[in-house]
């Protein structure tokens, strides 16, 4: 991922990071879930059997746009 560039302004040199999640039972980072959002009886997202991926969030230091990649199963 050495040739990443901002898809908003075109600059390079994106800063690596991630999306924090401090919700209850959270591991501290947000994940991308495969498939459209479906809600259960209590309104929460249905997650059983859904593949989940870690999210890499690269920040453009010029326009502050975020580039998101989900490249590793979580
Ligand atoms: Zn940018």
PDB file of the backbone (N, CA, C, O) and the ligand in Angstrom, with CONECT records:
HET     ZN  A 101       1
ATOM      1  N   UNK A   1       0.839  -1.198   0.000  1.00  0.00           N
ATOM      2  CA  UNK A   1       0.000   0.000   0.000  1.00  0.00           C
ATOM      3  C   UNK A   1       0.878   1.253   0.000  1.00  0.00           C
ATOM      4  O   UNK A   1       0.547   2.226   0.678  1.00  0.00           O
ATOM      5  N   UNK A   2       1.992   1.254  -0.747  1.00  0.00           N
ATOM      6  CA  UNK A   2       2.911   2.378  -0.697  1.00  0.00           C
ATOM      7  C   UNK A   2       2.540   3.487  -1.666  1.00  0.00           C
ATOM      8  O   UNK A   2       3.074   4.592  -1.570  1.00  0.00           O
ATOM      9  N   UNK A   3       1.632   3.214  -2.597  1.00  0.00           N
ATOM     10  CA  UNK A   3       1.286   4.222  -3.598  1.00  0.00           C
ATOM     11  C   UNK A   3      -0.117   4.773  -3.378  1.00  0.00           C
ATOM     12  O   UNK A   3      -0.791   5.184  -4.322  1.00  0.00           O
ATOM     13  N   UNK A   4      -0.547   4.775  -2.122  1.00  0.00           N
ATOM     14  CA  UNK A   4      -1.872   5.321  -1.830  1.00  0.00           C
ATOM     15  C   UNK A   4      -1.902   6.821  -2.089  1.00  0.00           C
ATOM     16  O   UNK A   4      -0.943   7.539  -1.806  1.00  0.00           O
ATOM     17  N   UNK A   5      -3.006   7.267  -2.624  1.00  0.00           N
ATOM     18  CA  UNK A   5      -3.202   8.701  -2.782  1.00  0.00           C
ATOM     19  C   UNK A   5      -4.650   9.030  -2.456  1.00  0.00           C
ATOM     20  O   UNK A   5      -5.523   8.162  -2.471  1.00  0.00           O
ATOM     21  N   UNK A   6      -4.879  10.278  -2.168  1.00  0.00           N
ATOM     22  CA  UNK A   6      -6.217  10.742  -1.795  1.00  0.00           C
ATOM     23  C   UNK A   6      -7.110  10.789  -3.030  1.00  0.00           C
ATOM     24  O   UNK A   6      -6.744  11.402  -4.033  1.00  0.00           O
ATOM     25  N   UNK A   7      -8.275  10.149  -2.968  1.00  0.00           N
ATOM     26  CA  UNK A   7      -9.173  10.166  -4.121  1.00  0.00           C
ATOM     27  C   UNK A   7      -9.978  11.459  -4.186  1.00  0.00           C
ATOM     28  O   UNK A   7     -10.724  11.677  -5.141  1.00  0.00           O
ATOM     29  N   UNK A   8      -9.832  12.318  -3.179  1.00  0.00           N
ATOM     30  CA  UNK A   8     -10.539  13.604  -3.189  1.00  0.00           C
ATOM     31  C   UNK A   8      -9.684  14.696  -3.823  1.00  0.00           C
ATOM     32  O   UNK A   8     -10.133  15.402  -4.726  1.00  0.00           O
ATOM     33  N   UNK A   9      -8.433  14.830  -3.337  1.00  0.00           N
ATOM     34  CA  UNK A   9      -7.588  15.921  -3.844  1.00  0.00           C
ATOM     35  C   UNK A   9      -6.384  15.426  -4.634  1.00  0.00           C
ATOM     36  O   UNK A   9      -5.704  16.229  -5.272  1.00  0.00           O
ATOM     37  N   UNK A  10      -6.098  14.111  -4.610  1.00  0.00           N
ATOM     38  CA  UNK A  10      -5.029  13.557  -5.409  1.00  0.00           C
ATOM     39  C   UNK A  10      -3.665  13.541  -4.759  1.00  0.00           C
ATOM     40  O   UNK A  10      -2.727  12.996  -5.341  1.00  0.00           O
ATOM     41  N   UNK A  11      -3.510  14.111  -3.580  1.00  0.00           N
ATOM     42  CA  UNK A  11      -2.210  14.144  -2.909  1.00  0.00           C
ATOM     43  C   UNK A  11      -1.822  12.755  -2.404  1.00  0.00           C
ATOM     44  O   UNK A  11      -2.689  11.903  -2.206  1.00  0.00           O
ATOM     45  N   UNK A  12      -0.532  12.524  -2.196  1.00  0.00           N
ATOM     46  CA  UNK A  12      -0.037  11.284  -1.608  1.00  0.00           C
ATOM     47  C   UNK A  12       0.271  11.499  -0.143  1.00  0.00           C
ATOM     48  O   UNK A  12      -0.162  12.476   0.466  1.00  0.00           O
ATOM     49  N   UNK A  13       1.038  10.556   0.417  1.00  0.00           N
ATOM     50  CA  UNK A  13       1.481  10.710   1.798  1.00  0.00           C
ATOM     51  C   UNK A  13       0.371  10.579   2.823  1.00  0.00           C
ATOM     52  O   UNK A  13       0.330  11.321   3.804  1.00  0.00           O
ATOM     53  N   UNK A  14      -0.531   9.633   2.594  1.00  0.00           N
ATOM     54  CA  UNK A  14      -1.649   9.462   3.517  1.00  0.00           C
ATOM     55  C   UNK A  14      -1.168   8.910   4.856  1.00  0.00           C
ATOM     56  O   UNK A  14      -0.261   8.078   4.898  1.00  0.00           O
ATOM     57  N   UNK A  15      -1.775   9.371   5.945  1.00  0.00           N
ATOM     58  CA  UNK A  15      -1.422   8.924   7.282  1.00  0.00           C
ATOM     59  C   UNK A  15      -2.248   7.696   7.654  1.00  0.00           C
ATOM     60  O   UNK A  15      -3.476   7.749   7.586  1.00  0.00           O
ATOM     61  N   UNK A  16      -1.596   6.570   8.054  1.00  0.00           N
ATOM     62  CA  UNK A  16      -2.361   5.382   8.446  1.00  0.00           C
ATOM     63  C   UNK A  16      -3.062   5.599   9.784  1.00  0.00           C
ATOM     64  O   UNK A  16      -2.587   6.352  10.634  1.00  0.00           O
ATOM     65  N   UNK A  17      -4.197   4.927   9.955  1.00  0.00           N
ATOM     66  CA  UNK A  17      -4.943   4.987  11.206  1.00  0.00           C
ATOM     67  C   UNK A  17      -6.093   4.007  11.158  1.00  0.00           C
ATOM     68  O   UNK A  17      -6.154   3.163  10.264  1.00  0.00           O
ATOM     69  N   UNK A  18      -6.999   4.106  12.101  1.00  0.00           N
ATOM     70  CA  UNK A  18      -8.162   3.223  12.114  1.00  0.00           C
ATOM     71  C   UNK A  18      -9.339   3.938  12.749  1.00  0.00           C
ATOM     72  O   UNK A  18      -9.173   4.999  13.350  1.00  0.00           O
ATOM     73  N   UNK A  19     -10.539   3.358  12.619  1.00  0.00           N
ATOM     74  CA  UNK A  19     -11.750   3.937  13.186  1.00  0.00           C
ATOM     75  C   UNK A  19     -11.971   3.333  14.565  1.00  0.00           C
ATOM     76  O   UNK A  19     -12.184   2.127  14.687  1.00  0.00           O
ATOM     77  N   UNK A  20     -11.923   4.152  15.594  1.00  0.00           N
ATOM     78  CA  UNK A  20     -12.095   3.666  16.964  1.00  0.00           C
ATOM     79  C   UNK A  20     -13.557   3.325  17.246  1.00  0.00           C
ATOM     80  O   UNK A  20     -14.472   3.978  16.744  1.00  0.00           O
ATOM     81  N   UNK A  21     -13.753   2.289  18.060  1.00  0.00           N
ATOM     82  CA  UNK A  21     -15.089   1.932  18.538  1.00  0.00           C
ATOM     83  C   UNK A  21     -14.969   1.596  20.010  1.00  0.00           C
ATOM     84  O   UNK A  21     -14.326   0.611  20.372  1.00  0.00           O
ATOM     85  N   UNK A  22     -15.579   2.401  20.862  1.00  0.00           N
ATOM     86  CA  UNK A  22     -15.507   2.151  22.297  1.00  0.00           C
ATOM     87  C   UNK A  22     -16.853   1.724  22.871  1.00  0.00           C
ATOM     88  O   UNK A  22     -17.114   1.913  24.059  1.00  0.00           O
ATOM     89  N   UNK A  23     -17.700   1.153  22.031  1.00  0.00           N
ATOM     90  CA  UNK A  23     -18.993   0.667  22.498  1.00  0.00           C
ATOM     91  C   UNK A  23     -18.837  -0.539  23.418  1.00  0.00           C
ATOM     92  O   UNK A  23     -17.755  -1.117  23.526  1.00  0.00           O
ATOM     93  N   UNK A  24     -19.926  -0.909  24.077  1.00  0.00           N
ATOM     94  CA  UNK A  24     -19.902  -2.049  24.986  1.00  0.00           C
ATOM     95  C   UNK A  24     -19.476  -3.309  24.223  1.00  0.00           C
ATOM     96  O   UNK A  24     -19.919  -3.531  23.096  1.00  0.00           O
ATOM     97  N   UNK A  25     -18.616  -4.134  24.838  1.00  0.00           N
ATOM     98  CA  UNK A  25     -18.079  -5.354  24.248  1.00  0.00           C
ATOM     99  C   UNK A  25     -17.233  -5.093  23.013  1.00  0.00           C
ATOM    100  O   UNK A  25     -16.905  -6.025  22.278  1.00  0.00           O
ATOM    101  N   UNK A  26     -16.878  -3.841  22.777  1.00  0.00           N
ATOM    102  CA  UNK A  26     -16.054  -3.528  21.611  1.00  0.00           C
ATOM    103  C   UNK A  26     -14.605  -3.940  21.844  1.00  0.00           C
ATOM    104  O   UNK A  26     -14.128  -3.968  22.979  1.00  0.00           O
ATOM    105  N   UNK A  27     -13.913  -4.260  20.751  1.00  0.00           N
ATOM    106  CA  UNK A  27     -12.480  -4.555  20.835  1.00  0.00           C
ATOM    107  C   UNK A  27     -11.660  -3.281  20.668  1.00  0.00           C
ATOM    108  O   UNK A  27     -10.430  -3.325  20.693  1.00  0.00           O
ATOM    109  N   UNK A  28     -12.333  -2.151  20.500  1.00  0.00           N
ATOM    110  CA  UNK A  28     -11.627  -0.881  20.397  1.00  0.00           C
ATOM    111  C   UNK A  28     -11.507  -0.345  18.983  1.00  0.00           C
ATOM    112  O   UNK A  28     -11.092   0.795  18.774  1.00  0.00           O
ATOM    113  N   UNK A  29     -11.878  -1.184  18.000  1.00  0.00           N
ATOM    114  CA  UNK A  29     -11.809  -0.718  16.618  1.00  0.00           C
ATOM    115  C   UNK A  29     -13.063  -1.162  15.877  1.00  0.00           C
ATOM    116  O   UNK A  29     -13.628  -2.219  16.159  1.00  0.00           O
ATOM    117  N   UNK A  30     -13.481  -0.347  14.935  1.00  0.00           N
ATOM    118  CA  UNK A  30     -14.658  -0.666  14.135  1.00  0.00           C
ATOM    119  C   UNK A  30     -14.301  -1.687  13.065  1.00  0.00           C
ATOM    120  O   UNK A  30     -13.149  -1.769  12.639  1.00  0.00           O
ATOM    121  N   UNK A  31     -15.283  -2.463  12.631  1.00  0.00           N
ATOM    122  CA  UNK A  31     -15.072  -3.454  11.582  1.00  0.00           C
ATOM    123  C   UNK A  31     -16.089  -3.260  10.470  1.00  0.00           C
ATOM    124  O   UNK A  31     -17.180  -2.736  10.694  1.00  0.00           O
ATOM    125  N   UNK A  32     -15.720  -3.685   9.279  1.00  0.00           N
ATOM    126  CA  UNK A  32     -16.638  -3.669   8.155  1.00  0.00           C
ATOM    127  C   UNK A  32     -17.329  -5.033   8.109  1.00  0.00           C
ATOM    128  O   UNK A  32     -16.674  -6.070   8.215  1.00  0.00           O
ATOM    129  N   UNK A  33     -18.660  -5.026   7.949  1.00  0.00           N
ATOM    130  CA  UNK A  33     -19.441  -6.263   7.951  1.00  0.00           C
ATOM    131  C   UNK A  33     -20.019  -6.493   6.562  1.00  0.00           C
ATOM    132  O   UNK A  33     -20.606  -5.598   5.955  1.00  0.00           O
ATOM    133  N   UNK A  34     -19.836  -7.735   6.069  1.00  0.00           N
ATOM    134  CA  UNK A  34     -20.304  -8.069   4.724  1.00  0.00           C
ATOM    135  C   UNK A  34     -21.826  -8.182   4.693  1.00  0.00           C
ATOM    136  O   UNK A  34     -22.416  -8.803   5.578  1.00  0.00           O
ATOM    137  N   UNK A  35     -22.455  -7.604   3.708  1.00  0.00           N
ATOM    138  CA  UNK A  35     -23.900  -7.674   3.536  1.00  0.00           C
ATOM    139  C   UNK A  35     -24.603  -6.443   4.082  1.00  0.00           C
ATOM    140  O   UNK A  35     -24.111  -5.801   5.010  1.00  0.00           O
ATOM    141  N   UNK A  36     -25.757  -6.113   3.504  1.00  0.00           N
ATOM    142  CA  UNK A  36     -26.518  -4.935   3.914  1.00  0.00           C
ATOM    143  C   UNK A  36     -26.977  -5.063   5.361  1.00  0.00           C
ATOM    144  O   UNK A  36     -27.168  -6.171   5.861  1.00  0.00           O
ATOM    145  N   UNK A  37     -27.153  -3.939   6.025  1.00  0.00           N
ATOM    146  CA  UNK A  37     -27.588  -3.905   7.417  1.00  0.00           C
ATOM    147  C   UNK A  37     -28.989  -4.507   7.578  1.00  0.00           C
ATOM    148  O   UNK A  37     -29.938  -4.119   6.896  1.00  0.00           O
ATOM    149  N   UNK A  38     -29.083  -5.474   8.511  1.00  0.00           N
ATOM    150  CA  UNK A  38     -30.390  -6.008   8.900  1.00  0.00           C
ATOM    151  C   UNK A  38     -30.495  -5.881  10.406  1.00  0.00           C
ATOM    152  O   UNK A  38     -29.540  -6.182  11.123  1.00  0.00           O
ATOM    153  N   UNK A  39     -31.647  -5.437  10.897  1.00  0.00           N
ATOM    154  CA  UNK A  39     -31.823  -5.243  12.333  1.00  0.00           C
ATOM    155  C   UNK A  39     -32.587  -6.407  12.953  1.00  0.00           C
ATOM    156  O   UNK A  39     -33.497  -6.970  12.343  1.00  0.00           O
ATOM    157  N   UNK A  40     -32.194  -6.759  14.192  1.00  0.00           N
ATOM    158  CA  UNK A  40     -32.893  -7.807  14.924  1.00  0.00           C
ATOM    159  C   UNK A  40     -34.073  -7.234  15.677  1.00  0.00           C
ATOM    160  O   UNK A  40     -34.438  -6.074  15.482  1.00  0.00           O
ATOM    161  N   UNK A  41     -34.683  -8.055  16.552  1.00  0.00           N
ATOM    162  CA  UNK A  41     -35.891  -7.645  17.273  1.00  0.00           C
ATOM    163  C   UNK A  41     -35.649  -6.427  18.160  1.00  0.00           C
ATOM    164  O   UNK A  41     -36.546  -5.601  18.328  1.00  0.00           O
ATOM    165  N   UNK A  42     -34.459  -6.306  18.726  1.00  0.00           N
ATOM    166  CA  UNK A  42     -34.156  -5.202  19.633  1.00  0.00           C
ATOM    167  C   UNK A  42     -33.540  -3.998  18.913  1.00  0.00           C
ATOM    168  O   UNK A  42     -33.136  -3.027  19.552  1.00  0.00           O
ATOM    169  N   UNK A  43     -33.474  -4.066  17.613  1.00  0.00           N
ATOM    170  CA  UNK A  43     -32.978  -2.928  16.850  1.00  0.00           C
ATOM    171  C   UNK A  43     -31.502  -2.986  16.532  1.00  0.00           C
ATOM    172  O   UNK A  43     -31.002  -2.174  15.753  1.00  0.00           O
ATOM    173  N   UNK A  44     -30.785  -3.949  17.134  1.00  0.00           N
ATOM    174  CA  UNK A  44     -29.346  -4.062  16.873  1.00  0.00           C
ATOM    175  C   UNK A  44     -29.084  -4.760  15.551  1.00  0.00           C
ATOM    176  O   UNK A  44     -29.937  -5.478  15.030  1.00  0.00           O
ATOM    177  N   UNK A  45     -27.902  -4.542  15.025  1.00  0.00           N
ATOM    178  CA  UNK A  45     -27.533  -5.162  13.755  1.00  0.00           C
ATOM    179  C   UNK A  45     -27.370  -6.670  13.927  1.00  0.00           C
ATOM    180  O   UNK A  45     -26.807  -7.133  14.919  1.00  0.00           O
ATOM    181  N   UNK A  46     -27.866  -7.430  12.954  1.00  0.00           N
ATOM    182  CA  UNK A  46     -27.662  -8.879  12.950  1.00  0.00           C
ATOM    183  C   UNK A  46     -26.257  -9.171  12.454  1.00  0.00           C
ATOM    184  O   UNK A  46     -25.886  -8.780  11.347  1.00  0.00           O
ATOM    185  N   UNK A  47     -25.471  -9.867  13.286  1.00  0.00           N
ATOM    186  CA  UNK A  47     -24.055 -10.095  12.965  1.00  0.00           C
ATOM    187  C   UNK A  47     -23.709 -11.566  12.827  1.00  0.00           C
ATOM    188  O   UNK A  47     -22.612 -11.902  12.378  1.00  0.00           O
ATOM    189  N   UNK A  48     -24.634 -12.459  13.208  1.00  0.00           N
ATOM    190  CA  UNK A  48     -24.329 -13.893  13.179  1.00  0.00           C
ATOM    191  C   UNK A  48     -23.994 -14.351  11.758  1.00  0.00           C
ATOM    192  O   UNK A  48     -24.750 -14.102  10.819  1.00  0.00           O
ATOM    193  N   UNK A  49     -22.863 -15.016  11.620  1.00  0.00           N
ATOM    194  CA  UNK A  49     -22.486 -15.587  10.335  1.00  0.00           C
ATOM    195  C   UNK A  49     -21.990 -14.581   9.317  1.00  0.00           C
ATOM    196  O   UNK A  49     -21.707 -14.945   8.176  1.00  0.00           O
ATOM    197  N   UNK A  50     -21.877 -13.317   9.711  1.00  0.00           N
ATOM    198  CA  UNK A  50     -21.419 -12.295   8.767  1.00  0.00           C
ATOM    199  C   UNK A  50     -19.895 -12.194   8.811  1.00  0.00           C
ATOM    200  O   UNK A  50     -19.323 -12.032   9.889  1.00  0.00           O
ATOM    201  N   UNK A  51     -19.238 -12.286   7.673  1.00  0.00           N
ATOM    202  CA  UNK A  51     -17.789 -12.034   7.658  1.00  0.00           C
ATOM    203  C   UNK A  51     -17.499 -10.595   8.073  1.00  0.00           C
ATOM    204  O   UNK A  51     -18.195  -9.667   7.661  1.00  0.00           O
ATOM    205  N   UNK A  52     -16.450 -10.419   8.907  1.00  0.00           N
ATOM    206  CA  UNK A  52     -16.078  -9.097   9.408  1.00  0.00           C
ATOM    207  C   UNK A  52     -14.617  -8.829   9.063  1.00  0.00           C
ATOM    208  O   UNK A  52     -13.783  -9.734   9.090  1.00  0.00           O
ATOM    209  N   UNK A  53     -14.327  -7.590   8.745  1.00  0.00           N
ATOM    210  CA  UNK A  53     -12.984  -7.213   8.288  1.00  0.00           C
ATOM    211  C   UNK A  53     -12.489  -6.005   9.071  1.00  0.00           C
ATOM    212  O   UNK A  53     -13.257  -5.100   9.397  1.00  0.00           O
ATOM    213  N   UNK A  54     -11.186  -6.007   9.369  1.00  0.00           N
ATOM    214  CA  UNK A  54     -10.585  -4.833   9.990  1.00  0.00           C
ATOM    215  C   UNK A  54     -10.559  -3.682   8.985  1.00  0.00           C
ATOM    216  O   UNK A  54     -10.403  -3.895   7.782  1.00  0.00           O
ATOM    217  N   UNK A  55     -10.712  -2.468   9.494  1.00  0.00           N
ATOM    218  CA  UNK A  55     -10.737  -1.293   8.621  1.00  0.00           C
ATOM    219  C   UNK A  55      -9.460  -0.480   8.803  1.00  0.00           C
ATOM    220  O   UNK A  55      -9.143  -0.041   9.909  1.00  0.00           O
ATOM    221  N   UNK A  56      -8.735  -0.285   7.714  1.00  0.00           N
ATOM    222  CA  UNK A  56      -7.618   0.658   7.718  1.00  0.00           C
ATOM    223  C   UNK A  56      -8.151   2.000   7.219  1.00  0.00           C
ATOM    224  O   UNK A  56      -8.778   2.070   6.162  1.00  0.00           O
ATOM    225  N   UNK A  57      -7.902   3.050   7.975  1.00  0.00           N
ATOM    226  CA  UNK A  57      -8.384   4.382   7.606  1.00  0.00           C
ATOM    227  C   UNK A  57      -7.183   5.308   7.408  1.00  0.00           C
ATOM    228  O   UNK A  57      -6.484   5.651   8.361  1.00  0.00           O
ATOM    229  N   UNK A  58      -6.958   5.700   6.169  1.00  0.00           N
ATOM    230  CA  UNK A  58      -5.833   6.589   5.853  1.00  0.00           C
ATOM    231  C   UNK A  58      -6.351   8.015   5.729  1.00  0.00           C
ATOM    232  O   UNK A  58      -7.340   8.268   5.042  1.00  0.00           O
ATOM    233  N   UNK A  59      -5.676   8.943   6.399  1.00  0.00           N
ATOM    234  CA  UNK A  59      -6.117  10.334   6.424  1.00  0.00           C
ATOM    235  C   UNK A  59      -5.228  11.189   5.538  1.00  0.00           C
ATOM    236  O   UNK A  59      -4.001  11.136   5.623  1.00  0.00           O
ATOM    237  N   UNK A  60      -5.868  11.976   4.688  1.00  0.00           N
ATOM    238  CA  UNK A  60      -5.121  12.912   3.850  1.00  0.00           C
ATOM    239  C   UNK A  60      -4.753  14.130   4.699  1.00  0.00           C
ATOM    240  O   UNK A  60      -5.618  14.768   5.298  1.00  0.00           O
ATOM    241  N   UNK A  61      -3.448  14.441   4.739  1.00  0.00           N
ATOM    242  CA  UNK A  61      -3.011  15.563   5.583  1.00  0.00           C
ATOM    243  C   UNK A  61      -3.266  16.910   4.915  1.00  0.00           C
ATOM    244  O   UNK A  61      -3.060  17.952   5.536  1.00  0.00           O
ATOM    245  N   UNK A  62      -3.712  16.906   3.658  1.00  0.00           N
ATOM    246  CA  UNK A  62      -3.977  18.167   2.951  1.00  0.00           C
ATOM    247  C   UNK A  62      -5.447  18.550   3.017  1.00  0.00           C
ATOM    248  O   UNK A  62      -5.765  19.687   3.368  1.00  0.00           O
ATOM    249  N   UNK A  63      -6.361  17.626   2.685  1.00  0.00           N
ATOM    250  CA  UNK A  63      -7.789  17.977   2.681  1.00  0.00           C
ATOM    251  C   UNK A  63      -8.565  17.230   3.763  1.00  0.00           C
ATOM    252  O   UNK A  63      -9.766  17.450   3.919  1.00  0.00           O
ATOM    253  N   UNK A  64      -7.888  16.339   4.521  1.00  0.00           N
ATOM    254  CA  UNK A  64      -8.477  15.640   5.665  1.00  0.00           C
ATOM    255  C   UNK A  64      -9.501  14.581   5.281  1.00  0.00           C
ATOM    256  O   UNK A  64     -10.247  14.094   6.130  1.00  0.00           O
ATOM    257  N   UNK A  65      -9.534  14.229   4.012  1.00  0.00           N
ATOM    258  CA  UNK A  65     -10.391  13.142   3.553  1.00  0.00           C
ATOM    259  C   UNK A  65      -9.879  11.816   4.122  1.00  0.00           C
ATOM    260  O   UNK A  65      -8.676  11.654   4.330  1.00  0.00           O
ATOM    261  N   UNK A  66     -10.794  10.863   4.374  1.00  0.00           N
ATOM    262  CA  UNK A  66     -10.402   9.526   4.827  1.00  0.00           C
ATOM    263  C   UNK A  66     -10.580   8.518   3.714  1.00  0.00           C
ATOM    264  O   UNK A  66     -11.614   8.486   3.046  1.00  0.00           O
ATOM    265  N   UNK A  67      -9.552   7.686   3.515  1.00  0.00           N
ATOM    266  CA  UNK A  67      -9.622   6.572   2.586  1.00  0.00           C
ATOM    267  C   UNK A  67      -9.724   5.298   3.414  1.00  0.00           C
ATOM    268  O   UNK A  67      -8.858   5.038   4.249  1.00  0.00           O
ATOM    269  N   UNK A  68     -10.762   4.503   3.200  1.00  0.00           N
ATOM    270  CA  UNK A  68     -10.985   3.309   3.992  1.00  0.00           C
ATOM    271  C   UNK A  68     -10.695   2.049   3.179  1.00  0.00           C
ATOM    272  O   UNK A  68     -11.091   1.939   2.019  1.00  0.00           O
ATOM    273  N   UNK A  69      -9.987   1.089   3.817  1.00  0.00           N
ATOM    274  CA  UNK A  69      -9.717  -0.203   3.199  1.00  0.00           C
ATOM    275  C   UNK A  69     -10.024  -1.299   4.208  1.00  0.00           C
ATOM    276  O   UNK A  69      -9.679  -1.176   5.383  1.00  0.00           O
ATOM    277  N   UNK A  70     -10.664  -2.361   3.762  1.00  0.00           N
ATOM    278  CA  UNK A  70     -10.945  -3.515   4.628  1.00  0.00           C
ATOM    279  C   UNK A  70     -10.225  -4.706   4.019  1.00  0.00           C
ATOM    280  O   UNK A  70     -10.767  -5.387   3.149  1.00  0.00           O
ATOM    281  N   UNK A  71      -8.990  -4.962   4.480  1.00  0.00           N
ATOM    282  CA  UNK A  71      -8.147  -5.952   3.797  1.00  0.00           C
ATOM    283  C   UNK A  71      -7.797  -7.166   4.647  1.00  0.00           C
ATOM    284  O   UNK A  71      -7.154  -8.092   4.152  1.00  0.00           O
ATOM    285  N   UNK A  72      -8.205  -7.184   5.920  1.00  0.00           N
ATOM    286  CA  UNK A  72      -7.870  -8.330   6.770  1.00  0.00           C
ATOM    287  C   UNK A  72      -9.104  -8.815   7.512  1.00  0.00           C
ATOM    288  O   UNK A  72      -9.810  -8.012   8.123  1.00  0.00           O
ATOM    289  N   UNK A  73      -9.381 -10.133   7.470  1.00  0.00           N
ATOM    290  CA  UNK A  73     -10.512 -10.661   8.264  1.00  0.00           C
ATOM    291  C   UNK A  73     -10.295 -10.355   9.744  1.00  0.00           C
ATOM    292  O   UNK A  73      -9.179 -10.471  10.250  1.00  0.00           O
ATOM    293  N   UNK A  74     -11.364  -9.964  10.435  1.00  0.00           N
ATOM    294  CA  UNK A  74     -11.245  -9.597  11.856  1.00  0.00           C
ATOM    295  C   UNK A  74     -11.987 -10.597  12.726  1.00  0.00           C
ATOM    296  O   UNK A  74     -12.003 -10.459  13.949  1.00  0.00           O
TER     297      UNK A  74
HETATM  298 ZN    ZN A 101      -6.845  14.910   0.044  1.00  0.00          ZN
END
